[in-house]
């Protein structure tokens, strides 16, 4: 692109942005940042995410840690300008055309105004989403070997020393004998007379002196030899004791490992009928006797393990680390630490314990879904389970760049942060999308924000980033109640429901067991110590949350990839969703799709379907090599599959959905909304089955189980129950918090993201969500019982209706039959497309404007 001189207006802005630079420098830098085609600056607020926009409005001071995305070709210019300005550039993300930096608050608006800047996002905190070993034996054996070698050496040295001592004793004795002889010679010399005596005495005295000197040296050598021999004997004795200690340590290690393996086998027992019923369940075994007497039929488990158990499939755990141990044997093939802002290859460790627990659910020899899968640890969370977005993005980019070298097939992201902006500008979402475009399956947790703890009622739109990534396989959690039957399984109240904030994507994609799951407890980790304080000792611990559900889902993905390595990420999503089993509520009706996605994942069905797929089949040709019965027998009951997938904001269903090879399964297709428009035939080919708009509703079809359409979720209009995350009768009906107070208006807490412990815990009551202190931005609350949401105080923005049973949803007032949601048209726009491997900013931003436009401003 040809770069011309910068107009005076832009130069003035750059002077403000780079105030400490000379005008001559500004011209060059500004010319780099501003393309010819875009002389006019855009509205800066639209490029700041919600958190930054709110911080600027509050008059923040100092610097903000941000991730700035540029148009292609402008990343280096941005880095240069920030560095010249004195801002600390912390990292670069070439795949996203982005840099992370600490930028002065005063400069954010000006920086956002330049057309070459696509978006500025908070480099905010991310956190986890979760509510003695074989090496010891090896070390002990090595210690025994070393001790034995030391003993041999010490004994040999002692024998040599003893030999030298004996020789020194003989030499000293001989020297003493010579002294005695010399003394006798001197006596004889004294018996002589005359001149002969004088000469003889002198000679005898000289011989005696020499003999005594020699004897003295011999005695010193003897004493030294005796000391050395004593020391050598002591060394040999110490070596003998060390060998005994090493042998005892080896015995203890073998005993400990045997106990650990017995504990592992008992834990494996908790997977009884696992591959038929999916959940990890059973009572905890406490005593050695109980462990020894545990008898379990491992037939289903062993059958799956014998077919490979995910062997050869690499799962990258982007989390708090990995603790090596018996459960993982030698299958941790690589480990890198990103927590310091760089990339360091280090010995695996996990001071928090969350990553190890998730990894155990994926690939533990005893409790993992895929016990033969390889693990690659990418540590991005610290000892408190906290981290920053930039490090997660860096880890994802590293995984993509090294996927072939490290053998990575799957990324597990049991972490996240609140959604501050549309998917098109969210760096974490974009990193996930880039990974999927490169062929990696990315499994994310939905988040644990489904329940208002004050009211005890489930709430919607709690999906966290990157769970809102369209191409991610987002997992919510179910409770299994320690039974084999699926009839009593329920979506966990804390499991985040859809739709996603801003974009309105239907999430989660599936649900999986996530309640009270037993997995590996990393030795010395914060989570294990917390468990031990509660009296739960041992090498396994139980955690709950969508983090655990994501781990279980990643394990199944590993099995599916082992069964059919040619499947694309989209195809794998289709397999898991189509073969899932709908979860029923207490009335026997299926949970809505915003709560459970397509349904609860099911191992046997997913594997049967995966094995039948012909990945290389031409578009439009049969995709299955054999007929697959769309149901699974669990216990004595036949469970029908969902036979549906979640596509954007819709549920697509039909018997023939997976019958043919479709463009939708390709790497370059992003599942979005828009079924029914002119672009559908490109993605789906010919017509098929059902097409339900999950999010926006279809008021003409009562069987669709539509959310926000047929008055199913939000109440019946005759009472005040259709309030989510709020209380109709007081001022605290803002989401999880209080409308008033200083600096309260932070998403999910005062810069506390998802608590300091397990997800869902808050440290205070200042949990205002998605709003500011102005009356025009009330969230899920009420003003005079009007239940105003995301808008002004007029009747054209009534949400969920009031006593008139009108159930108007984010549209015009009364009288319309189109049940409009977030706009004035029955469709939200075109299919969510991809450009250059990333979400189209134009499509997503347009959707955001239609969705959240209030007085012409994007909230």
Helices and strands as residue ranges (DSSP letters): H 8-17, H 23-33, G 44-47, H 50-57, E 63-70, H 75-85, E 88-93, G 94-96, E 98-104, H 105-113, E 117-122, E 125-128, H 134-191, H 194-269, H 274-277, H 288-293, H 299-306, E 314-319, E 332-337, E 344-345, H 354-363, E 374-379, E 386-388, H 389-401, H 403-406, E 410-413, E 415-416, H 427-437, E 441-445, E 451-452, E 457-458, E 473-479, E 490-491, E 510-513, E 517-520, H 526-533, E 540-543, H 546-563, H 569-578, H 593-596, H 603-612, E 631-634, E 637-640, E 644-647, E 650-653, G 663-665, H 680-684, E 690-693, G 702-704, G 775-777, G 795-797, E 834-835, E 838-839, H 841-852, E 853-854, E 857-858
